[in-house]
Amino acid sequence: MTWARHRLRTGDDFRRVTRTGTRSARSHVVVHLALSPERGPEPRVGFVVSKKTGNAVVRNRVARRLREIFRARLARLPDGADVVMRALPGIDQVPFAQLEGEVGSALDSAAAKLARRREARRERPEREDR
């Protein structure tokens, strides 16, 4: 599988997802999830690993671990999903299995919040222009 088609690339995309999407945090990760169905069915993922996490070697290792965790979850994301995963300091000390659990839990929580938000919008009656 090629990872390139599943990457968020631009700062505008990252900003849109973090500002308009749902947010779910765990001890070492924060997940932002937004839908962009007009863009196409392929889910896209972006990672934010700041210098607070560690030096370049540590940041790259963290990004590789997160990418591997997401690889198995891409098929379960809804069509047009965009995800931004932010790593928090201390993530490099977390065992892989625990990190998988945190990412899965945060992603499930964000997806549930997004579904509730979409359902609330459907139930809300259309406003009439005055």
Summary of the structure (lengths in Angstrom):
residues: 130
radius of gyration: 15.7
end to end distance: 52.2
largest distance: 58.5
contacts: 360
relative contact order: 0.22
helix: 55%
strand: 19%
